[in-house]
Amino acid sequence: MMGQQLFDLVLGTLAQAFTAVLWLRVLMQAQRISFYTPLGRFVLALTDWAVLPLRRILKPRMRWDAVSLGLVWATQSLFVLLKMALFGQLALLPLGGLIGLVVLGGLLESFYVLGYLLFFAVLFAAVLSWVNPRAPAAAIAEAIVAPWLEPIRRVVPVIAGIDLSPLVFLLLLQVLAIAGGQLRFLLVRLLLGGGLG
């Protein structure tokens, strides 16, 4: 039990941190946010070693950074596989179930990290908009979260000069996190042969 907690604390934190930076790279590229900023240089410094060699091989031509997205999923899938191997869960599954758990588990964990990244980005952008809206970081944060808040802003009106879309978005993220946790639990039960009952 303690070994599992230590594994989650160390390797889990490293995998999630690397995944979050890769997601940040994807979001910045999709929004055409300059990487010639302290944040951009930080993101490139932490991810270029993995992204650039694959880009030379795959040569993707897309608005969305397909290589970084693939690395997001691969990082989380590898973490799921390592966790299962270290705690003796590989022998419990047939090969098909193992592949399914690693593939779907990697996807679920990837979106979990994206959810947490967006949660803190929206919170950061909201606080900066009240405290120091002219700060350079405020423009970057707003550019990252704008595509996620825009659909909500079309529905939820500004009340007395206060934009409530960040609050609505954070509530939606909490609902998705609860639903995702239930889905992860059901997925593990199904693949281990426990059924839905």
C-alpha positions in Angstrom: 0.0 0.0 0.0 2.8 2.4 1.0 4.7 1.4 -2.2 1.7 2.3 -4.3 1.3 5.6 -2.6 5.0 6.4 -3.1 4.8 5.3 -6.8 1.7 7.6 -7.4 3.4 10.4 -5.6 6.7 10.3 -7.5 6.2 8.8 -10.9 2.5 9.9 -11.0 3.4 13.5 -10.3 6.2 13.4 -12.9 3.9 11.9 -15.6 1.1 14.3 -14.8 3.5 17.3 -14.9 5.0 16.3 -18.2 1.6 15.6 -19.6 0.3 19.0 -18.4 3.3 20.8 -20.2 2.6 18.8 -23.4 -1.1 19.9 -23.2 0.0 23.5 -22.7 2.2 23.2 -25.8 -0.8 21.8 -27.8 -3.1 24.6 -26.5 -0.6 27.4 -27.2 0.0 26.1 -30.7 -3.7 25.8 -31.5 -4.3 29.4 -30.3 -1.2 30.6 -32.1 0.2 32.0 -28.8 3.9 33.0 -29.2 6.5 30.7 -27.7 8.8 33.8 -27.4 7.7 34.4 -23.9 9.0 33.1 -20.6 6.1 30.5 -20.5 6.7 29.5 -24.1 10.4 29.1 -23.6 9.7 27.0 -20.5 7.3 24.7 -22.4 9.7 24.3 -25.3 12.6 23.6 -22.9 10.7 20.8 -21.2 9.2 19.1 -24.3 11.4 19.7 -27.3 13.6 16.7 -26.5 10.5 14.4 -27.0 8.6 16.3 -29.6 11.2 17.4 -32.2 12.7 14.0 -33.0 9.2 12.6 -33.6 8.3 15.6 -35.8 11.3 15.0 -38.0 10.0 11.4 -38.6 6.3 12.0 -38.8 6.2 15.5 -40.4 2.6 16.4 -39.3 0.9 19.3 -41.0 -2.0 20.3 -38.7 -3.2 23.2 -36.6 -3.3 20.8 -33.6 0.0 19.5 -32.5 -0.6 15.8 -33.3 2.9 14.7 -32.1 2.4 16.4 -28.7 -1.1 14.9 -28.4 0.3 11.5 -29.2 2.9 12.0 -26.5 0.2 13.0 -24.0 -1.6 9.7 -24.5 1.6 7.7 -24.7 2.9 9.2 -21.4 -0.3 8.4 -19.5 -0.7 4.9 -21.1 2.9 4.0 -20.1 2.1 5.2 -16.6 -1.0 3.0 -16.4 1.0 0.0 -17.7 3.9 0.6 -15.3 1.5 0.9 -12.4 -0.3 -2.4 -13.3 3.1 -4.2 -13.8 4.5 -3.0 -10.5 1.5 -4.1 -8.5 1.0 -7.5 -10.2 -2.2 -6.6 -12.1 -1.0 -7.7 -15.5 -1.5 -11.4 -14.8 -5.2 -10.7 -13.9 -6.1 -9.7 -17.5 -6.2 -11.4 -20.8 -4.2 -9.6 -23.5 -7.3 -7.9 -25.1 -8.4 -6.6 -21.7 -4.9 -5.4 -20.9 -4.6 -3.5 -24.2 -8.1 -2.0 -23.7 -7.3 -0.9 -20.2 -4.0 0.7 -21.1 -5.4 2.5 -24.2 -8.6 3.7 -22.6 -6.9 4.3 -19.2 -4.3 6.4 -21.0 -7.1 8.4 -22.7 -9.0 9.0 -19.4 -5.9 10.0 -17.5 -4.9 12.4 -20.4 -8.2 14.1 -20.2 -8.0 14.2 -16.4 -4.7 16.2 -16.7 -6.3 18.5 -19.3 -9.2 19.1 -16.9 -6.9 20.1 -14.1 -4.8 22.3 -16.4 -7.8 24.1 -17.6 -9.2 24.4 -14.0 -6.1 26.2 -12.9 -5.7 28.2 -16.1 -9.3 29.5 -15.8 -8.8 30.3 -12.1 -5.5 32.1 -12.9 -7.0 34.1 -15.8 -10.0 35.1 -13.7 -7.8 36.3 -10.8 -5.5 38.2 -13.1 -8.5 39.9 -14.8 -9.5 41.3 -11.4 -6.1 42.0 -10.0 -3.9 43.0 -12.9 -5.6 42.7 -16.3 -2.7 44.4 -18.2 -0.1 41.9 -17.1 1.5 40.0 -20.0 0.5 36.7 -18.3 -3.1 37.8 -18.3 -3.2 37.9 -22.1 -1.7 34.5 -22.4 -4.0 33.0 -19.9 -7.1 34.5 -21.5 -6.0 33.3 -25.0 -5.6 29.7 -23.6 -9.0 29.7 -21.9 -11.0 31.8 -24.3 -12.1 28.9 -26.7 -13.4 27.0 -23.7 -15.3 29.9 -22.2 -16.7 31.4 -25.4 -19.6 28.9 -25.8 -20.6 29.6 -22.2 -20.3 33.4 -22.7 -22.8 33.2 -25.5 -25.4 31.7 -23.1 -24.5 33.2 -19.7 -24.9 37.0 -19.6 -22.4 39.3 -17.9 -24.2 40.5 -14.7 -23.3 43.9 -13.2 -20.0 43.8 -15.1 -19.0 40.4 -13.8 -18.3 37.6 -16.2 -19.7 34.4 -14.7 -18.5 32.1 -17.5 -15.3 31.0 -15.5 -17.5 29.9 -12.5 -19.9 27.9 -14.8 -16.9 26.3 -16.6 -15.3 25.3 -13.3 -18.6 23.7 -12.2 -18.9 21.8 -15.5 -15.3 20.6 -15.0 -16.2 19.3 -11.5 -19.2 17.4 -13.0 -17.0 15.9 -15.7 -14.4 14.9 -13.1 -17.0 13.0 -11.1 -18.4 11.3 -14.2 -14.8 10.5 -15.4 -14.0 8.9 -12.0 -17.2 6.7 -12.3 -16.3 5.8 -15.8 -12.8 4.8 -14.8 -14.1 2.6 -12.0 -16.6 0.9 -14.3 -14.0 0.4 -17.0 -11.6 -1.4 -14.5 -14.5 -3.6 -13.2 -15.5 -4.6 -16.7 -12.0 -5.4 -17.9 -11.3 -7.4 -14.7 -14.5 -9.4 -15.4 -16.5 -7.9 -12.6 -19.5 -6.8 -14.7 -21.7 -3.8 -14.0 -23.7 -5.3 -11.1 
